[in-house]
Amino acid sequence: MKHTQFTEEQKIGAIRQMEAGRTAMEIGRELGVSKHAVYAWKAKYRDMDAAEARRLKQLEEENRRLKQLVANLSLDREVLKAVIEKNGWSS
């Protein structure tokens, strides 16, 4: 995943500016991103404050690690199962 140069606080600040009446194009031009990026931020962080956004990021990272762990364990299980069947140790 590409690393972004903007923090969640900056993204939420941009969304608050949109809610205050500025256009996405103005905000995007000021930050150096497209208006589509600003709309994507709005879709993701619409009803959050900065603390909730940080917690969301932590949960997404934990979820990614857990998925990786499950994938590794599943692969290990399949390899061990194949070895058992190859050696004739299965009942």
Disulfide bonds with the S-S distance in Angstrom:
none
